[in-house]
Amino acid sequence: QEVNVLIQTIYKQPIKEKLIAKRIKEIKKRGGTACVSSIPQRAERFGKLAQDAGCDLFIVQATVTTVRHISSEYKMLDFHKFCKAMKIPVIIGNCVTYQTTLELMETGAAALLIGIGPGSACTSRGVLGLGVPQVTAICDAAAARDFYFKKNSVYVPIIGDGGMSTGGDICKAFACGADAVMVGSAFARTKEAPGGGTHWGMATPHANLPRGTRIHVGTTGTLEEILFGPAHLDDGSQNLVGALQTCMGNVGARNIRELQLTELVIAPSIRTEGKLFQQAQRVGMGK
């Protein structure tokens, strides 16, 4: 509880817009790809600011995102106008259903984030009762993507977001149809990560209703070891790229598209999926 209060207190500080531009320029100067994420309410303001500063990608992200949204407190973001006005790719998330995926693709989004609740530090499923097993979410979104491509000849990639802690998780995400994955806790384990072996969910700092918790993931290796090995642990948390390559070889897939078409056997467990750290440490949904 003390940790949650501390995180909430820190995040109450207003966002310093000058720092957004400064950080983007620092990343670009070092040869990196600069990506900025914003909630829909602030997307128009921060999107222009980030774009002018040289940002490469802009993400509009909320727990659940749809094209139509009603609020008495703020103006709805028009995704069609926003994506058209932005000169850099816009990624939108998160969604989990076939119909919503189709509608968001029609806005001109460059890619979509797929997943509600499976993140290792996320508690949305416990706090709000919201969530879809990640395999189901990715499969439905992939079906929508393929339909949209056949209809419009426009391929909009989908990104599996949440629950990607091990090589096995990542391999299954691609096999379900994902074009990419969002990785959080795996990178939090690296020696280079600023969290010192801790990781917390995106909505943990919410002032009124946190939907995340802080978990301890430990520091297990360098970024190079986590991504490319050599692996020194037997839990699948290291050499993620090697795991993906080996999996592809085992199922006879020569590329990601062939892996997306491999045969699946689905056995979801919505309550425990991706919640190993929380259960072991009795935090968040593990209490």
C-alpha positions as CSV (number, residue, x, y, z in Angstrom):
1,Q,0.0,0.0,0.0
2,E,2.8,2.4,0.8
3,V,4.4,1.8,-2.6
4,N,1.1,2.5,-4.4
5,V,0.6,5.8,-2.4
6,L,4.2,6.8,-3.3
7,I,3.7,6.1,-7.0
8,Q,0.4,8.0,-7.0
9,T,2.1,11.0,-5.3
10,I,4.9,11.1,-7.8
11,Y,2.5,10.9,-10.8
12,K,0.3,13.7,-9.5
13,Q,2.9,16.1,-10.7
14,P,1.9,17.8,-13.9
15,I,3.6,16.6,-17.1
16,K,6.3,19.0,-18.1
17,E,5.8,19.5,-21.8
18,K,9.4,20.9,-22.3
19,L,10.7,17.5,-21.1
20,I,8.8,15.6,-23.7
21,A,10.6,17.4,-26.5
22,K,13.9,17.3,-24.6
23,R,13.7,13.5,-24.1
24,I,12.8,12.9,-27.8
25,K,15.8,14.9,-28.9
26,E,18.1,13.0,-26.5
27,I,16.9,9.6,-27.8
28,K,17.2,10.7,-31.4
29,K,20.7,12.1,-30.8
30,R,21.8,8.7,-29.6
31,G,20.4,7.0,-32.7
32,G,17.3,5.5,-31.0
33,T,13.7,5.4,-32.2
34,A,11.5,7.8,-30.2
35,C,8.0,6.8,-29.3
36,V,5.6,8.8,-27.2
37,S,2.4,7.4,-25.5
38,S,-0.6,9.4,-24.4
39,I,-4.1,8.9,-23.2
40,P,-6.8,10.0,-25.7
41,Q,-7.7,13.1,-23.7
42,R,-4.2,14.6,-24.2
43,A,-3.4,13.1,-27.6
44,E,-4.0,16.2,-29.8
45,R,-1.8,18.4,-27.6
46,F,1.0,15.9,-27.0
47,G,0.8,14.5,-30.5
48,K,1.7,17.8,-32.2
49,L,4.3,18.5,-29.6
50,A,5.9,15.1,-30.0
51,Q,5.8,15.2,-33.8
52,D,7.4,18.7,-33.9
53,A,10.2,17.4,-31.7
54,G,11.0,14.6,-34.1
55,C,9.2,11.7,-32.6
56,D,9.0,8.5,-34.8
57,L,5.8,6.9,-33.4
58,F,2.9,8.2,-31.4
59,I,0.7,5.9,-29.3
60,V,-2.8,6.7,-28.1
61,Q,-3.6,4.2,-25.4
62,A,-6.2,3.5,-22.7
63,T,-7.5,0.4,-20.9
64,V,-10.3,0.0,-23.5
65,T,-10.3,2.1,-26.7
66,T,-13.1,2.4,-29.2
67,V,-13.9,4.8,-32.1
68,R,-16.9,6.2,-30.3
69,H,-16.6,7.5,-26.8
70,I,-19.0,9.7,-24.7
71,S,-17.8,11.8,-21.7
72,S,-19.2,14.8,-19.9
73,E,-15.8,15.9,-18.7
74,Y,-13.7,16.2,-21.9
75,K,-14.0,16.3,-25.7
76,M,-13.9,13.0,-27.5
77,L,-10.9,12.4,-29.7
78,D,-11.8,12.0,-33.3
79,F,-9.4,9.2,-34.3
80,H,-10.0,9.7,-38.1
81,K,-9.1,13.3,-38.0
82,F,-6.2,12.7,-35.6
83,C,-4.6,10.0,-37.7
84,K,-5.0,12.0,-40.8
85,A,-3.5,15.1,-39.3
86,M,-0.5,13.3,-37.8
87,K,2.5,13.0,-40.2
88,I,4.0,10.1,-38.2
89,P,2.5,6.6,-37.6
90,V,-0.2,6.4,-34.9
91,I,-0.6,3.2,-32.9
92,I,-4.0,2.8,-31.1
93,G,-4.8,0.6,-28.2
94,N,-6.1,-1.3,-26.4
95,C,-8.9,-3.5,-27.9
96,V,-9.8,-7.2,-27.9
97,T,-12.8,-7.8,-30.2
98,Y,-13.2,-8.4,-33.9
99,Q,-15.6,-5.5,-34.5
100,T,-13.6,-2.9,-32.5
101,T,-10.4,-4.0,-34.3
102,L,-12.1,-3.4,-37.6
103,E,-13.4,0.0,-36.6
104,L,-10.1,1.2,-35.3
105,M,-8.3,0.0,-38.5
106,E,-10.7,2.2,-40.5
107,T,-9.4,5.3,-38.7
108,G,-6.0,5.1,-40.4
109,A,-4.1,3.7,-37.5
110,A,-0.7,2.3,-38.4
111,A,-1.0,-0.6,-35.9
112,L,-3.2,-1.7,-33.0
113,L,-2.4,-2.9,-29.5
114,I,-4.3,-6.0,-28.5
115,G,-5.0,-7.0,-24.9
116,I,-7.0,-6.1,-21.8
117,G,-5.8,-7.3,-18.5
118,P,-3.1,-10.0,-19.1
119,G,-0.1,-7.9,-18.1
120,S,1.9,-9.3,-15.2
121,A,1.5,-6.1,-13.2
122,C,-2.1,-5.2,-14.3
123,T,-5.1,-5.7,-12.0
124,S,-7.9,-4.6,-14.4
125,R,-9.4,-8.0,-14.3
126,G,-9.7,-8.0,-10.5
127,V,-10.6,-4.3,-10.1
128,L,-13.0,-3.8,-13.0
129,G,-13.9,-7.4,-13.9
130,L,-12.7,-6.6,-17.5
131,G,-10.5,-8.9,-19.6
132,V,-10.3,-11.4,-22.4
133,P,-7.8,-14.3,-22.5
134,Q,-4.9,-13.1,-24.6
135,V,-5.1,-16.0,-27.0
136,T,-8.7,-15.3,-27.8
137,A,-8.1,-11.6,-28.1
138,I,-5.2,-12.0,-30.6
139,C,-7.0,-14.6,-32.6
140,D,-10.1,-12.4,-33.0
141,A,-8.0,-9.3,-33.9
142,A,-6.0,-11.3,-36.4
143,A,-9.2,-12.5,-38.1
144,A,-10.3,-8.8,-38.3
145,R,-6.9,-7.8,-39.7
146,D,-7.0,-10.4,-42.4
147,F,-10.6,-9.5,-43.4
148,Y,-9.6,-5.8,-43.5
149,F,-6.6,-6.6,-45.7
150,K,-8.7,-8.7,-48.2
151,K,-11.3,-5.9,-48.4
152,N,-9.0,-2.9,-48.6
153,S,-5.6,-4.2,-49.5
154,V,-4.2,-2.4,-46.4
155,Y,-2.4,-4.5,-43.9
156,V,-2.6,-3.1,-40.3
157,P,-0.3,-5.0,-37.9
158,I,-1.6,-6.1,-34.5
159,I,0.6,-6.1,-31.4
160,G,0.0,-8.6,-28.6
161,D,0.2,-6.4,-25.5
162,G,0.4,-8.0,-22.1
163,G,1.5,-11.3,-20.6
164,M,4.7,-11.7,-22.7
165,S,7.1,-12.7,-19.9
166,T,8.7,-15.7,-21.5
167,G,9.8,-17.0,-24.9
168,G,6.8,-19.4,-24.8
169,D,4.4,-16.5,-24.3
170,I,5.8,-14.7,-27.3
171,C,5.8,-17.8,-29.5
172,K,2.1,-18.4,-28.7
173,A,1.2,-14.8,-29.4
174,F,2.7,-15.0,-32.9
175,A,1.1,-18.4,-33.5
176,C,-2.3,-16.8,-32.7
177,G,-1.7,-14.2,-35.3
178,A,0.2,-11.3,-33.7
179,D,2.6,-9.3,-35.9
180,A,4.6,-8.1,-32.9
181,V,4.5,-8.1,-29.1
182,M,4.8,-5.5,-26.4
183,V,7.2,-6.7,-23.8
184,G,7.3,-5.2,-20.2
185,S,8.4,-7.4,-17.3
186,A,11.0,-9.2,-19.4
187,F,12.8,-5.9,-20.0
188,A,12.3,-4.9,-16.4
189,R,14.6,-7.8,-15.5
190,T,17.6,-6.4,-17.4
191,K,20.6,-4.8,-15.7
192,E,20.0,-1.7,-17.8
193,A,16.4,-1.2,-16.6
194,P,16.0,1.8,-14.2
195,G,13.5,0.1,-12.0
196,G,16.1,-2.1,-10.3
197,G,14.2,-5.3,-10.7
198,T,10.7,-3.9,-10.1
199,H,7.9,-3.3,-12.6
200,W,4.5,-1.6,-12.3
201,G,1.4,-1.4,-14.4
202,M,0.4,1.5,-16.6
203,A,-2.6,2.4,-14.5
204,T,-0.9,1.9,-11.1
205,P,-0.6,5.7,-10.5
206,H,-4.3,6.4,-11.1
207,A,-5.4,8.8,-8.3
208,N,-8.9,7.4,-7.7
209,L,-8.8,3.8,-8.9
210,P,-5.4,2.1,-9.5
211,R,-5.6,-0.8,-12.0
212,G,-2.1,-2.0,-11.5
213,T,0.4,-3.0,-8.8
214,R,4.2,-3.0,-8.4
215,I,5.8,-6.4,-8.7
216,H,9.3,-7.6,-8.1
217,V,10.8,-9.4,-11.1
218,G,14.4,-9.3,-10.1
219,T,17.5,-8.6,-12.2
220,T,18.5,-11.6,-14.2
221,G,20.7,-10.5,-17.0
222,T,21.7,-7.9,-19.5
223,L,19.4,-6.7,-22.3
224,E,21.6,-8.7,-24.8
225,E,21.1,-11.9,-22.7
226,I,17.4,-11.4,-22.3
227,L,16.9,-10.9,-26.1
228,F,19.6,-13.0,-27.7
229,G,21.2,-15.1,-24.9
230,P,23.1,-17.1,-24.0
231,A,20.4,-18.1,-21.5
232,H,21.5,-19.0,-18.0
233,L,18.0,-19.7,-16.6
234,D,15.6,-22.5,-17.4
235,D,12.4,-20.6,-17.1
236,G,12.2,-19.2,-20.6
237,S,12.9,-15.6,-19.5
238,Q,16.2,-15.3,-21.5
239,N,17.1,-15.5,-25.2
240,L,13.6,-14.6,-26.3
241,V,14.6,-14.2,-29.9
242,G,16.3,-17.6,-29.9
243,A,13.1,-19.2,-28.4
244,L,11.1,-17.7,-31.2
245,Q,13.5,-19.0,-33.9
246,T,13.6,-22.4,-32.4
247,C,9.8,-22.6,-32.1
248,M,9.5,-21.6,-35.8
249,G,11.8,-24.4,-36.7
250,N,9.9,-26.9,-34.7
251,V,6.6,-26.1,-36.3
252,G,8.1,-25.8,-39.8
253,A,7.5,-22.1,-40.2
254,R,10.0,-20.2,-42.4
255,N,8.6,-16.8,-41.5
256,I,6.2,-15.0,-39.2
257,R,3.3,-15.5,-41.6
258,E,3.7,-19.2,-41.6
259,L,3.9,-19.3,-37.8
260,Q,0.6,-17.4,-37.7
261,L,-1.0,-20.2,-39.7
262,T,0.3,-23.0,-37.5
263,E,-2.3,-25.4,-35.8
264,L,-3.5,-24.3,-32.3
265,V,-4.9,-26.0,-29.3
266,I,-6.5,-23.5,-26.9
267,A,-6.9,-23.9,-23.1
268,P,-7.3,-20.5,-21.5
269,S,-7.3,-19.6,-17.8
270,I,-8.4,-16.0,-17.5
271,R,-7.9,-15.7,-13.7
272,T,-4.3,-16.9,-13.6
273,E,-3.0,-16.0,-17.0
274,G,0.1,-13.8,-16.7
275,K,-0.3,-13.4,-12.9
276,L,2.6,-15.6,-11.7
277,F,4.5,-12.8,-9.9
278,Q,1.4,-11.4,-8.2
279,Q,0.3,-14.8,-6.9
280,A,3.8,-15.7,-5.6
281,Q,4.2,-12.3,-3.9
282,R,0.5,-12.0,-2.8
283,V,0.1,-8.6,-4.4
284,G,-2.6,-7.3,-6.7
285,M,-4.7,-10.1,-8.0
286,G,-2.6,-12.6,-6.0
287,K,-3.9,-11.4,-2.6
